[in-house]
Amino acid sequence: MNRFRTACLNPKEFVITAEVAPPKGGDPTHMIEMARGLKNRVHGVNITDGSRAVLGMSSLASCVILQHHGIEPILQVACRDRNRIGLQADLLGAHALGIRNILALTGDPVKAGDHVNAKPVFDFESVRLLQAINKLNNGMDWNDKKLPHGRTDLFPGAAVDPQSPSFSGLQSRFYRKLKAGACFFQSQLITDFERLYKFMNQVASDTDKPILAGIFLLKSAKNALFINKYVPGVNIPDHIIHRLEKSSHPLEEGIKIAAEQVQIARQICRGVHLMAVKREDLIPKILDAANIPPLP
């Protein structure tokens, strides 16, 4: 499978990804059902790796399961739970299992999750993880020792937050990730598209790496208020919350809002990353409403 990499390397392609959570248990049926509906609508499906520090099935195992069902996965790898030995081991294993697309993440703090007494590792953070992937792709481990059984061929990407309150910090970290080898970027939830436009024109204008704007399906005004309260750095505007409050069908209104945001993002950047927590089955409806046809 290489649809996602091929799309990222084609400057004329509008790249679409979506996020699916792994199961919290041993039965992957629901995850497979959610991802199967995305098969011909997105170029790749992200499987989260302990997002919000909440327990879930191994991202690597989940990606292999989806791959067996003909769905191209993007393996999220967070640095919170494993040291450099474990991270490199998982990356070698991903390559051997045919997983190529990697999203390198630092990881959410343990205190945010459901195992608050767990011991955090953070031996690496996202930039050093990208550097490690680059070394593995060149046939070397982190200690610059040659890999005797072959190099990897991984396609690494990174997260970016165009709405970061520190524009200079955003710029510095973005360039560090580029230098470390990031080949694509998926953004956090975008609510301020003027900030995204500023980022694209003042920071990312010199790179041909695709930036995918994070689009989130809001299911209700209550959902939007919850996100504003508990998700750092996110401020869903009052006018969107009012639209959801006034609607007799808030979920349908949320789909319309997300579709409008996809259309706006299409004028600004190279793609979108769609997040519809527990309702991934609605992502095709969002794309239909945004006039995005199925992939050929």
Secondary structure, 3 states (H helix, E strand, C coil): CCHHHHHHCCCCCCEEEEEECCCCCCCCHHHHHHHHCCCCCCCEEEECCCHHHCCCCCHHHHHHHHHHCCCCEEEEEECCCCCHHHHHHHHHHHHHCCCCEEEEECCCCHHHCCCCCCCCCCCCCHHHHHHHHHHHHCCECCCCCECCCCCCCCEEEEEECCCCCCHHHHHHHHHHHHHHCCCCEEEEECCCHHHHHHHHHHCCCCCCCCEEEEEECCCCHHHHHHHHHHCCCCCCCHHHHHHHHHCCCHHHHHHHHHHHHHHHHHCCCCEEEEECCCCHHHHHHHHHHCCCCCCC
